[in-house]
Amino acid sequence: MNSPSPLTPAVEIVIPVHNEQQILASSIRTLHAHLTRNFDLPFKITIADNASTDGTLGVARLLSMEFPELSVIHLKRKGRGLALRAAWGTSDANVVAYMDVDLSTDLDALVGLLEPLLDGRADVAIGSRLAPGARVERGLKRELISRGYNLLLHALLDARFSDAQCGFKAVRREVVQTLLGQIEDNAWFFDTELLYLAQRNKLSIHEVPVHWVDDPDSRVHILATAYEDLRGIMRLRRRSARATQAQVAAAQAHPRAAAAR
């Protein structure tokens, strides 16, 4: 791995949370212990509190006193994308990442997620529950919804990544800070839009098969999220069509330049 400046974290892992006071402390301690044991470069953990109304923010601040590598940001609005935009957009780490606070993804996959980015072999890395070698423990309903959603992405957006919504992703900082201004969504569709734009910009996307266990207390509202995801897909299709039309118009206006390209 390339060694960063001693003052700069190699990796910043963001944990977006909303009303997670019951599990936040145990999850952060588990993550911190894992990083301390298995990661030999400087790291930072950021808890991004999304407008929690319980004791989550207080728990986060106490944890920041316990762990010097931990920081806390508080946002007045909900939205996973909003939290990632706020944290990643100001990060100085070489690589930024995020994971769900319930640690549904086995942390044994974390080094495999980060190494290709730290070594410069990839631009984006994602955990995939649908890649060969992945192990998934969840109900049939969620399995069908997940597979159906990713099939839609392949059919409507020509997506070549296997799992858009697994809460286990990492990106090189200079890459994501370039893409953030192009991402419109601030909620669950943020992930899909990030990967779509990475693919459109011909960036390298590395996939890591994960062991993933469904959280029975998941706060995701499936129908509302599915509706917003469909709206997001159609928005990206329109955006792609406009970009294609612009390219055709430019080629017709300047045929010699287009032929040279």
Stockholm file with secondary structure:
# STOCKHOLM 1.0

chainA/1-261         MNSPSPLTPAVEIVIPVHNEQQILASSIRTLHAHLTRNFDLPFKITIADNASTDGTLGVARLLSMEFPELSVIHLKRKGRGLALRAAWGTSDANVVAYMDVDLSTDLDALVGLLEPLLDGRADVAIGSRLAPGARVERGLKRELISRGYNLLLHALLDARFSDAQCGFKAVRREVVQTLLGQIEDNAWFFDTELLYLAQRNKLSIHEVPVHWVDDPDSRVHILATAYEDLRGIMRLRRRSARATQAQVAAAQAHPRAAAAR
#=GR chainA/1-261 SS CCCCCTTSCSEEEEEEESSCTTTHHHHHHHHHHHHHHHCCSCEEEEEEEESCCSSHHHHHHHHHHHCTTEEEEEESSCCHHHHHHHHHTTCCSSEEEEECTTCCBCGGGHHHHHHHHHTTSCSEEEEESSSTTCEEECCHHHHHHHHHHHHHHHHHHCCCCSCSCCSEEEEEHHHHHHHGGGCCCCSTTHHHHHHHHHHHTTCCEEEEECEEECCTTCCCCHHHHHHHHHHHHHHHHHHHHHHHHHHHHHHHHSHHHHHHC
#=GC SS_cons         CCCCCTTSCSEEEEEEESSCTTTHHHHHHHHHHHHHHHCCSCEEEEEEEESCCSSHHHHHHHHHHHCTTEEEEEESSCCHHHHHHHHHTTCCSSEEEEECTTCCBCGGGHHHHHHHHHTTSCSEEEEESSSTTCEEECCHHHHHHHHHHHHHHHHHHCCCCSCSCCSEEEEEHHHHHHHGGGCCCCSTTHHHHHHHHHHHTTCCEEEEECEEECCTTCCCCHHHHHHHHHHHHHHHHHHHHHHHHHHHHHHHHSHHHHHHC
//
